[in-house]
Amino acid sequence: MIEIKTKKTKVSIAHSVDADDAFMFYALSSGKVQSEKYDAEHILKDIQTLNMDSNKLTYDIQAISFFAYPGIDDKYQLMSCGGSVGNGYGPLLVSKTKTNLKDLINNVKDEIIAVPGEKTTAFLLLKLLLKDFKYKVLPFDQIIDSVVHGDHSFGLIIHEGQLSYLRHGLHKIVDLGEWWLGKTNLPVPLGGNVIKRSFSDVEKKEINLMVKQSIAYALENKEKVIPEVCKYARELMNDEKLVSKFVSMYVNDFTLDYGIQGKLAIKKLYELAYGEGLISKVPVLDFVDS
């Protein structure tokens, strides 16, 4: 009897060019985890570009900053897995000279802060903390250099810059994840994965499970996967231990599933943002669960 293979449906998955996302999707991109129904096509872009692309419905599944989600919640639904959540740590505000937060708050209107994008959650957290400030948007991987060279007095850094800034002689003013924990007693939700609402409920659950299996594989085989994703860590790529530390910061139990605490944190983020007039509505939080 001739076996007839069912043609798989191709789904586009767009995520950031970073070690934590590469770690998360390694099993899918390498074929370690496969679906009987879906073929994943991976597109790598920086998070600011992905936030802007989300309005165009370009990708079936994509990473997105939580600050950008309220603008597209009618088109995309949050998946229950794939989130970047920091428990007591997060984006950093740094400077070339030692400065305390109180002095910065008193003088913030006199300075320009280099930020990685207006729709990044890091930017939202800084708005919640400082309220009003001048800023300049730069590619996230140019912010440290801009502060080192004196182009900007302060920089809001994300990704592996949170571990490499010390190598450049910079000083931490505030860790926004630590600040958030003190304010809310919750982990800080930075970004997540979303899927087009046009998929059926069954399809969304199947794809969510596929991504969850990829994350689970990476966490269970960390010693094998970390060397494969070091090249995406830029400044840290030659330091496997630091890459492992960075990946562990943002691919964790919350990445497998937000759980009650993670979902409460996302809800709290939107409530505070809405209260400050930073978003026009609190988005629908109907997660796709496997």
ROSE-75538 format. One record per residue (C-alpha): x, y, z; residue in one letter. Coordinates in steps of 0.2 Angstrom, whole numbers, padded with zeros to 4 digits, always signed. Each point is the difference from the previous one (the first is absolute). Example, Ala and Ser with C-alpha at 12.3 -4.5 7.8 and 13.67 -1.06 7.14 Angstrom:
2
+0062-0022+0039A+0006+0017-0003S
This chain:
290
+0000+0000+0000M+0007+0017-0005I+0000+0012+0015E-0007+0017-0004I+0009+0014+0009K-0011+0015+0005T+0007+0017-0006K+0004+0010+0015K-0006+0018+0002T+0014+0013+0000K+0000+0013+0014V+0011+0015+0002S+0008+0003+0017I+0009+0016+0002A+0011+0003+0015H+0015+0011+0005S+0018-0003-0004V+0005-0004+0018D+0007-0015+0009A-0016-0002+0011D-0012-0001-0015D+0013-0011-0010A+0000-0012+0015F-0019+0000+0002M-0002-0005-0019F+0015-0010-0002Y-0009-0017+0000A-0012+0006-0013L+0013+0008-0011S+0011-0015+0001S-0013-0014-0002G+0002-0007+0018K-0018+0004+0002V-0012-0003-0015Q-0018+0002-0003S-0010-0012-0010E-0011+0015-0006K+0011+0015-0001Y+0017+0005-0008D+0007+0015+0009A+0009+0014-0010E+0011+0011+0011H+0002+0018-0003I+0013+0010+0011L-0002+0018+0003K+0003+0012+0014D-0014+0003+0012I-0003+0018-0005Q-0003-0005-0018T-0011-0015+0006L-0011+0012+0010N-0002+0011-0015M-0003-0015-0012D-0014-0006+0012S-0012+0013-0007N+0002-0007-0018K-0005-0018+0005L+0016-0006-0009T+0003-0016+0011Y-0011-0014+0006D+0010+0000+0017I+0011+0013+0006Q+0009+0007+0015A-0006+0017+0006I+0003+0012+0015S-0015+0000+0012F+0000+0019-0003F-0004-0002-0018A-0014-0013+0003Y-0015+0011+0004P+0001+0007-0018G-0002-0017-0008I-0010-0011+0012D-0014+0000-0012D+0011-0009-0013K+0011-0010+0011Y-0002-0011+0016Q+0013-0002+0013L+0007-0018+0001M+0002-0007+0018S+0018-0005-0004C+0015+0009-0006G+0000+0015+0011G+0015+0010+0006S-0003+0003+0019V+0013+0006+0012G-0002-0004+0018N+0009+0014+0009G+0010+0006-0014Y-0003+0008-0017G+0006+0014-0012P+0013+0012+0008L+0002+0019-0001L+0019+0003+0000V+0012+0015-0001S+0018+0003-0002K+0002+0009+0017T-0008-0006+0016K-0017+0008+0003T-0013-0005+0012N-0019-0001-0005L-0005+0015+0011K+0012+0011-0009D-0005-0006-0017L-0018+0003+0004I+0004+0018+0005N+0009+0003-0016N-0007-0011-0012V-0008+0014-0011K+0018+0006-0004D+0006-0016-0007E-0004-0011-0015I-0001-0019+0003I+0004-0012-0014A-0014-0013-0001V-0002-0016-0010P-0018+0004-0007G-0016+0009+0005E-0010-0016+0000K+0012-0010+0010T-0006-0005+0018T+0017+0007+0006A-0006+0017-0006F-0017-0002+0008L+0008-0004+0017L+0012+0015-0001L-0016+0011-0004K-0008-0007+0015L+0015+0004+0011L+0005+0017-0007L-0016+0006-0007K+0007+0013-0012D+0017+0000-0008F+0009+0004-0017K+0006-0015-0009Y+0008-0006-0017K-0004-0016-0008V+0015-0011-0004L+0003-0018-0006P+0001-0009+0017F+0018-0006-0004D+0006+0018-0003Q-0006+0007+0017I+0015-0005+0010I+0013+0007-0012D-0011+0016-0001S+0002+0002+0019V+0019-0005+0001V+0004+0013-0014H-0010+0013+0009G-0013+0003-0013D-0014-0003+0013H+0002+0001+0019S-0012-0014+0003F-0005-0017-0009G-0014-0012+0002L+0008-0017-0003I-0009-0016-0004I+0006-0018-0006H+0018-0005+0004E+0005+0018+0004G-0008-0003+0017Q+0016-0011+0003L+0013+0008-0011S-0002+0018+0006Y+0013-0002+0014L+0013-0004-0013R-0002+0017-0007H+0002+0009+0016G-0018+0005+0002L-0010+0002+0016H-0017-0006+0004K-0012+0013+0005I-0016-0011+0002V-0005-0018-0005D-0018+0002-0006L-0004-0018+0004G+0006+0003+0018E-0010+0016+0001W-0015-0009-0007W+0001-0014+0013L+0001+0013+0014G-0015+0009-0006K-0011-0015-0004T+0007-0015+0008N-0001-0008-0017L+0012-0006-0014P+0002+0012-0014V-0008-0005-0017P+0010+0006-0015L-0005-0009-0015G-0010-0015-0006G-0005-0010-0016N-0016+0004-0009V-0010-0010-0013I-0012+0006-0013K-0018+0000+0006R-0005-0007-0017S+0006-0017+0004F-0013-0012+0007S+0000-0003+0019D+0006-0018-0004V+0014+0007-0011E+0005+0012+0013K+0001-0013+0014K+0010-0011-0011E+0013+0013-0005I+0001+0006+0018N+0004-0018+0005L+0013-0001-0014M+0009+0016+0007V-0001-0006+0017K+0008-0017-0004Q+0015+0010-0008S+0002+0010+0016I-0001-0016+0011A+0013-0009-0011Y+0012+0015+0002A-0002+0001+0019L+0002-0019+0001E+0016+0000-0011N+0008+0016+0005K+0018-0006-0001E-0003-0005-0018K-0010+0015-0006V+0010+0014+0008I+0016-0002-0011P-0012+0000-0015E-0007+0017+0004V+0016+0009+0006C+0002+0009-0017K-0016+0009+0003Y+0007+0008+0016A+0011+0013-0008R+0011+0007+0013E-0002-0016+0011L+0003-0013-0014M+0017-0005+0006N-0005-0002+0018D-0011-0016+0001E-0004+0002+0018K-0006+0018-0002L-0011-0005-0014V-0007-0014+0010S-0004+0013+0014K-0008+0012-0012F-0011-0014-0007V-0005-0006+0017S-0006+0017+0004M-0013+0000-0013Y-0004-0018-0005V-0007-0007+0016N-0016-0007+0008D-0009+0015-0005F+0005-0003-0018T-0008-0017+0000L-0016+0007+0007D-0003+0017+0008Y-0011-0008+0014G-0010+0010+0011I+0014+0012+0006Q+0006+0003-0017G-0017+0005-0006K-0004+0011+0015L+0017+0009-0004A-0006+0003-0018I-0017+0006+0006K+0009+0012+0013K+0011+0007-0014L-0015+0005-0010Y-0010+0007+0014E+0015+0011+0005L+0003+0005-0018A-0018+0004-0003Y-0001+0010+0017G+0014+0011-0006E-0007+0003-0017G+0013-0010-0009L-0012-0012-0009I-0017+0004-0006S-0008-0016+0007K+0004-0016+0010V+0001-0013-0013P-0010-0017+0000V+0011-0013+0009L-0007-0016-0007D+0015-0012-0001F+0002-0014-0011V+0003-0015+0011D+0005-0018-0006S
